[in-house]
Structures are given as C-alpha cells and as structure tokens.
C-alpha cells in the first residue's frame, strides 16, 4: 500500500532546442512518491542559468539506471523569465 519510485537517477536537461548538445543545464532529481504518483523534486540553484537570456527553452526528464535510459518527460516548453 506504500507508494514506490522506479529505481535509477532522474536527470532534467534544459536546452534551447531539443537537438542541441550539450544542455544549458543538467540537474539530478529524486522521486517523491509521497507527494503523488510520478512526482519528483529537482533542486534549482539561482545560478543554474544566470547568464542565459530570458526566453523560450525546452526541457526533458530521463530515468537512468545503469546503461538503460528511459524518457520520462519528452522535450517540453520551458520559459525563463525575470522574477516578479
């Protein structure tokens, strides 16, 4: 009856376009099933994209377990804007 998380490391990458390499930012996350099914937490330091211009980017999330890599969230829109 307890929620469980898949085994492996979650990696979130931010790019200007899905085909770009290397990513502008790459963050590791942890599963947080106690917050809801499929929920993960990523730490985002204020300096992560400090020198990147405001605008539209894309992000994706992958689950890495050894040599196996699974796409959890495909390339999706991400907008970087000033804090209000």
ABEGO torsion letter per residue (X at the ends): XBBBBBBEBBBBBBBABAABOBBABBBBBBBBAAAEBGBBBBBBBAAAAAABBBEBBBBBBBBBBEABBBBABBBBBBBBBBBX
